[in-house]
Amino acid sequence: MILLQISHIVRILLSAYLAVLTVRMILDWVAFLTHWQPGRVLYPLVNAVYTLTTPPIRWIGKIIPPLRLGAVALDMGFMVLYLLISLLIGFLP
């Protein structure tokens, strides 16, 4: 019984982190496509998103090198982290 409750809490936390990763992905796209800079109101939220997501992405980036596609290097850290968290959520009861 207690194990199921712990599993449920872990699932909620992982789902929330997956949502934060999704927000980071959207922020990266918006900033890249429009050269958008957050205003004073949104800056703390954007800063929190990057503070929560950057360390694990960098850690994975040290283990898995960027994928070279001609003159472009695709950072695999974000995609691997997103996939791992999605798999963990799927395996939890």
C-alpha positions as CSV (number, residue, x, y, z in Angstrom):
1,M,0.0,0.0,0.0
2,I,2.7,2.5,1.0
3,L,4.7,1.5,-2.1
4,L,1.9,2.4,-4.4
5,Q,1.6,5.8,-2.7
6,I,5.3,6.4,-3.2
7,S,5.0,5.3,-6.8
8,H,2.1,7.7,-7.3
9,I,4.1,10.6,-5.8
10,V,7.1,9.8,-8.0
11,R,4.9,9.6,-11.1
12,I,3.4,13.0,-10.3
13,L,6.9,14.5,-9.8
14,L,8.2,13.0,-13.0
15,S,5.2,14.2,-14.9
16,A,5.7,17.7,-13.5
17,Y,9.4,17.6,-14.6
18,L,8.3,16.4,-18.0
19,A,6.0,19.4,-18.2
20,V,8.9,21.7,-17.3
21,L,11.0,20.1,-20.0
22,T,8.2,20.8,-22.5
23,V,8.1,24.4,-21.4
24,R,11.9,24.6,-21.9
25,M,11.5,23.2,-25.4
26,I,8.8,25.8,-26.3
27,L,11.0,28.6,-24.8
28,D,14.0,27.5,-26.9
29,W,11.9,27.4,-30.1
30,V,10.4,30.9,-29.4
31,A,13.7,32.4,-28.5
32,F,15.4,30.9,-31.6
33,L,12.7,31.8,-34.1
34,T,11.9,35.3,-32.9
35,H,15.0,36.4,-30.8
36,W,12.5,36.8,-27.9
37,Q,13.8,37.9,-24.5
38,P,11.6,37.5,-21.4
39,G,10.3,40.6,-19.7
40,R,10.6,41.4,-16.1
41,V,7.4,39.5,-15.2
42,L,8.4,36.2,-17.1
43,Y,12.1,36.3,-16.3
44,P,11.9,34.5,-12.9
45,L,9.8,31.7,-14.5
46,V,12.1,31.3,-17.4
47,N,15.1,31.3,-15.1
48,A,13.5,28.6,-12.9
49,V,12.8,26.5,-16.0
50,Y,16.4,26.7,-17.2
51,T,17.8,26.2,-13.6
52,L,15.8,23.0,-13.2
53,T,16.5,21.5,-16.6
54,T,20.1,22.5,-17.5
55,P,22.1,20.3,-15.1
56,P,20.7,17.0,-16.2
57,I,20.8,17.9,-19.9
58,R,24.5,18.9,-19.5
59,W,25.3,15.7,-17.6
60,I,23.7,13.6,-20.3
61,G,25.5,15.7,-22.9
62,K,28.9,14.8,-21.4
63,I,28.0,11.1,-21.7
64,I,26.4,11.2,-25.2
65,P,28.2,13.4,-27.7
66,P,26.2,15.7,-30.1
67,L,25.0,14.1,-33.3
68,R,26.9,15.7,-36.2
69,L,24.6,16.5,-39.2
70,G,26.9,18.2,-41.7
71,A,27.7,21.7,-40.3
72,V,25.1,21.3,-37.5
73,A,25.6,19.5,-34.2
74,L,22.4,18.2,-32.6
75,D,22.5,18.0,-28.8
76,M,21.1,14.7,-27.8
77,G,20.9,15.5,-24.0
78,F,17.4,16.9,-24.1
79,M,15.9,14.1,-26.2
80,V,17.5,11.4,-24.1
81,L,16.3,13.0,-20.9
82,Y,12.8,13.4,-22.2
83,L,12.7,9.8,-23.4
84,L,14.1,8.4,-20.1
85,I,11.6,10.2,-18.0
86,S,8.8,9.1,-20.3
87,L,9.9,5.5,-20.0
88,L,10.1,5.8,-16.2
89,I,6.6,7.1,-16.0
90,G,5.4,4.3,-18.2
91,F,7.1,1.6,-16.0
92,L,5.7,2.9,-12.7
93,P,2.6,1.1,-11.5
